[in-house]
Amino acid sequence: MLRRMKELFRSMLEWMARRSAVTADRAAELAGAGGRRFSAAKGGLFALAMLGLAGYALYVHPPVASVGSGEVGVRMNRLTGDVSEWRDGSVLAVPALHEVRIHSLRDRIYQPDGIRRADGAAPLQSVEGLSFGVDLAVRYALDSTRLAAIARTLPGDIGAEIVEPAVQGVIYKTFARYTVREIFSTKRVEIQQSIETELKAKLAQDGLVLRAVHIGKVDLPADYRRGMEGLLAEELATQKMRYTLELKDKRVQETALDAEAAKVRREKAAEAAAREQIIAAKAQEEAMKHVLPFKERQIEQRKLEAEAAKVARIRNAEGGAEARRIEATGEAEARQKLADAEAYRVDRVGRANAEQMEREGALVSRHPLLIQKTLADKLSDKIQVMIAPPPADGGSIGSTLLGAQRRASAGAGTQAGQEER
């Protein structure tokens, strides 16, 4: 519609230009015709000029505003202060009465250039005080639900006046809490989430929606980069050693699994052997059901045989004992008779000896010299017989012959022998 109106205004201006040229030619021709006709032509020319000026003003400042795809228009009434918005269409916008702003609803990307390099215009600082660069991209868009409320406060350049200060205020203090190593490797996700959380709240206050924050390449200082390369080489060697140890560990685990599999196979084989033994035992048990009665009968038979042998041995022992008892009785009676005979003999011999000694005693009493004669006969057949009177103490004549000294020695020896006993 706006295009049609522009084409219409353009055609009107062309027509007015041609009409003005024709009017000028006619005025020149009619210059000599008279003053009245000239004045009428001059008035028509002024009217056409005014009409042309009005058409040009409408062409330059059309009273209609249009919104394309992906955009939203906000119309503010300067007299009443009303705010309205529209999309994908045209709306009447009277100059000097309405203020129209058209905003894009598409996502926008802000990429600060000063922080991309460590030697750039405004590099970031780590907690150690080292300068480094980060390729940062912030994707944002207008909050279409709050556009009518914040239309009066939105600046013309949203990226330069709202997004850039908010991003710089967040990223500098966020990166300053981490070391370069953490920013480069281990804390990238944490830093990105922290920036997104804080920046989303700031942009939401100005009616902007944060879509995402992307952290790309990190530009490290040259000295730190060389140290990092050496450290990475050591880490690669450590990583290689860890992989080697993990490989050996997996080999150990594989060996353990093989041993476990062998153990399971042995257990299965043992279970199979045990089942075979159980089956064999059950078969043997079944066989023993028939064998045991036979064994019991054999045992009973052996018991009976042993009982019979026992009875026979007892009978034999009783017979032998009776025979030995009879023999012992007979032997005892025989020995008793022998003992009686011996006692009788001893008694008779003793009596005879006693009678003989009584006779000899009586003889000696009547004839004492017989003792000395008998002693001399016993000592030697060469000793001459001497007749001596008997000692006054009534002792033996031999003691007189041996002398008193001999008797003293004999007495001392006898006393010593008694003491020894």
Order of alpha helices (4+ residues) and beta strands (2+ residues): alpha-alpha-beta-beta-beta-beta-beta-beta-beta-beta-alpha-alpha-alpha-beta-alpha-alpha-alpha-alpha
